[in-house]
Amino acid sequence: MEEKILEILKSHDKALDIHEINDMLGFSSVEELKELIKTLNTMEESLKVYRTKKDRYLLFNNSNLKIGKMIANKKGFGFVDIEGPEDVFVAPTNMNNAIHGDDVVVEIITKKGLQMEGRIVKIISRKLKHMVGELYNDQYGTPCVDLDDEKVKINIQIDKAKTLGAMPGHKVLVKVTNKMKDNNYRGEVVRILGHKNDPGVDILSIVAKYDIPDTFSDEVIAELDEIPDSVSEEELKGRVDLREEVIFTIDGDDTKDIDDAISIEKLENGHYKLGVHIADVSYYVEEGSKIDEEAYLRGTSVYLADRVIPMLPHKLSNGICSLNPNVDRLAMSCVMEIDENGNTVSYDIFESVIKSRIQMTYKKVNKILEENIIDTEYEPYVEKLQLMAELAKILRKMKEKRGYIDFDLDEAKIIVNEDGKAIDVVKRNRGVGEKLIEDFMIAANETVATHVHFMELPFLYRIHGEPNEEKINNFLKFVSVLGYNVKMKGKEITPIVLQDILFQLKEKKEFHILSAFLLRSMQKAVYDKTNIGHFGLGSKCYTHFTSPIRRYPDTTVHRLLRKYLFLHQMDRDTINYLEGKLIVIGQHTSEAERAAVECEREVDDMKMAEYMMDHIGEEYDGIVNTVTNFGMFIELDNLVEGLVRLDDLTDDYYVFDEETFSLRGKNNKRGYRLGDRLRVRVKAANKEAKTIDFVLANSNEGETNGN
């Protein structure tokens, strides 16, 4: 019956009532009518048809309804993330009890260009995971949890027998057990994270919110006893011995999990011989082991302000797998011959054993390559570093020629004391050394991906799809509103086209803001079995091979290389097994990466607010990087961001001009717009809410720490 109903609705532009559908089906009995009502109810539940308020039916796809995920704001409104160029705005009065993270049906009620407003008509599913909050007793003495995530508007009561002994003031991890009424739920405490004022509990609470495990199970720890502390002679069999070659590492000052080492030579034909040597993690982490299962679950290491939550236990990540200096280490090497134009003319991928000569730091390498200031310990390697810088320059020029897009976005680094409290926020330096390593790793990743791609075997690629054309056109309109005339080279959106757009904006005062906007117009890079290339890198074939200590996809790529290149396991059963497994690995690790990024971002926001709480009343210079109908966000030179609220602009009456993305004053016609440099004073900061409020420096507004 369903198919016949769908055919009838497809052939009619207008919505039909149940009697019209009944007649078109040729039904005449009461029993047939009852069966039709039952079928339509089922089809409505499965979102195949939509019933209007007047009890008329039409195909779901032909209606103003869209399916998406609710992204709520703590102020009560939200956006529904749907397929398409723009999200759907939902006002507080149209939320219909939907909360952050719900899968919902949203009805489009107004549409202006690409901007849409809607109302929630149905909550499809609510996936309440473990949630984090502070335990308190209500007026009746019942334990309740005040959730940290202000976007999730639900109330949770805890049975006194299921608190695990938690007391008011404890941060706890809660499992939601059942719904009571409306947005009231029952739950039970599954873990006490610590008292809210204990050092480190602030970050641990955010980590728990994202379901990121921060401890290893006893089973994983037990398996570590089987892992050796050093490389044995037996393990060297069949490996290329590179211990006499000049190989070294370049990393951050405090890096302990060293994935990659490099080597270089200039050949007689003028070409470069670049060696990228990667820790052979897959040799030690057996597929299907408890260590492997835990690494898969985590998907990635998470780098936070005061700690690293590693994908692998320290015995592996900082020990036998880490390419520490002056010790034998097993590696997987990709050695490439690269010509004067940056093309890889030949290469070899093999199992090796290396001994890194020295653990260099970016800071000291940059001193050598940028200022010619040489640390005594680095003197024997200066010539190698200069040759590397020469090759990196060639590789970067080649990448830019094919369309590599360098958004050149700054990152903040949060400095904490021994108690984990933020004491400074500085801009990360991205010098010649950092770019050099990036260029070499990209070269190795492309070489490995291309090799397996042409073998036509199942593989895990790092892909980045083409951006949505409407979003790019929206960006160009936005730029034109700011007064900049940006031309697009041709009609097709290619990496070269976007690269040229950025080049045209390079000298504008708002460049780093516009660059970030353009980046947000693009798709997210993910892991997938199907190769579609990497748009942002301008690469036809790309993977992640160079960080197996901290990324599970890289460990997977190493396993595939071992199967195909060294063990020659390419039988039909193996290929069929991998075809299915790689789809699952790609989806899971992409999701784990997103969770890690969101966790890192939330920790940064919280720590920046904590830092600014000690600077209430102080003045800073900043730039307007976002303008909204409730104020403007100011980014300081150290990348700390705060809000100047519309209510705090008391020198005039300001309104938001959405056409020019500016605040226009009734008397001051120019007002404030994107890119303006302003001097602001810190009015308030709230660590729990992760907010910072500024006022203009000439304002007389008072200050508060937000507590």
RAGIGI-V408909 format. One line per field, one symbol per residue. phi: phi as a letter, one per 20 degrees, with the letter a starting at -180 (. if undefined). psi: psi as a letter, one per 30 degrees, with the letter a starting at -180 (. if undefined). burial: b if it has 9 or more other ideal C-beta (glycine too) atoms within 8 Angstrom, else e. A space follows every 10 residues. Layout:
# RAGIGI-V408909
phi->???
psi->???
burial->???
This chain:
# RAGIGI-V408909
phi->.gffffffff ecfefdefff fgffenecef ffffffgfff fffffemecc dffelddbfg feeeecdadf dedffoeacd edfqfcedfc fgfdflmfcg nfecddefdb bcmeeccbcf daefbcdeef cdadfbdffe nefcceffff feecdcddfg ecelnfdgof ecdddfdbed blddcdbcfd aeepfgefgn fgfgffgfge lefdcdffff fffffeefeb eefgfefnef edfefecbdc bfgdfddeec ccbbbdefen fdddddddge fffeeffnff ffffffgfma fdddgdadef fdgggefddf efeffmcfbf bddcddecef dneeebabcb ebcccffbee dggfffgfed clddfgfegf dgffffffff fgffffffff fepgddflef cedeecefen efdaccefec egfffffgff ffffffffff ffgffldgbd dedbffffff fffffffgff ffndedeefm eeecgfffgf ffffegeffe gfffffffff edfefcdbfe ecncgfemde bbbdcecffd cfgfffffff fffeedelec ffffffffgf ffffffffff fffffffffg ffffffffff fffecfnedb ebcfdbccfd qceddffemf cbdefgfeee eaedceeffd lbddefeeff mccgnfecdc dfebbcffem ccddcfgeed ffcbene
psi->eeeeeeeeee gkelkkleee eeeffgkfle eeeeeeeeee eeeeeghelk klfghlklke fgagkkkakk jlkfffllkk jlklfllkkj lefgfhgklk fkklkkkjfk kjbfkkklkk fkjekjijak lkakklkafg gkklkjkejf fjilkkkkkf fhfggklkfk klkkkkelkd kchklllkkf kjflkffkkf feeeeeeeeg hjkglkleee eeffffklfl kleeffkfkk jgffljkllk alegkfjjek lllklklegf lkjkkjjkki efefjkkfle eeeeeeeeel lkjleglkjl ekleeeefcf fkilkgkkkk ljkjkkkkaf ggkjfllkkl klkljkekjl leeeeeeefe fhjkkeffef geeeeeeeee eeeeeeeeee efgkjjfhkl kkkkklafgg kkflklkkki aeeeeeeeee eeeeeeeeee eeeffhlklj ljljlklkee eeeeeeeeee efgkjkkkjl fkjleeeeee eeeffegkfg efeeeeeeef fllkklklfk jgljeefhkf jlljfgifef keeeeeeeee eeeeeefhih leeeeeeeee efeeeeeefe eeeeeeeeee eeeeeeeeee effggkflkl kakjfkklfg akkkklfggk klkjkeffif fljklkjfeg hljkkeejfe bklkfkklkl kjelkjeefh lkkllkfglg kllkff.
burial->ebeebbebbe eeeeebbbee bbeebebeee ebbebbbebb ebbbeebbbb ebeeebbbbb eebebbbbbb bbbeeebbbb ebeeebbbbb beebbeebbb bbbbbbbbee eeeeebbbbb eebbeeeeeb bbbbbbeeee ebbbbebbbe bbebebbbbe ebbbebeebb bbbbbbeeee eeebbbbbbe ebbbebeeeb bbbbbbbbbb ebbeeeeeeb bebbeebeee beeebbeebe ebeeeebbbb beeeeebbbb bbbbeebeee bbbbbbbbbb bbebbeeebb bbbbbbebbb bbebbeebbb bbbebbbebb bbbbbebbbb bbbbbbbbbe ebebeebebb bbbbbbbbbb bbebbbbbbe eeebbeebee bbebbbbbbe bbebbbbbbb ebbbbebeeb ebebebeeeb ebeebebeee bbbbbbbebb bbbbbbbbbb bbbeeebebb bbbbeebeeb bbebbbebbb bbebebebee eeeebbbbbb bbebbeebeb bbbbbbbbbe bbbeebbbbe bebbbbbbbe bbbbbbbbbb bbbbbbbbbb bbbbebeeee eeebbeebbe ebbebbbbbb bbbbbbebbb ebbbbbbbbb bbbebbeeeb ebbbbebeee bbbbbbeebb bbbbbbebbe ebebebbeeb bbbbbeeeee bbbbbeebbb bbbbbbbebb bbbbbbbebe bebebbe
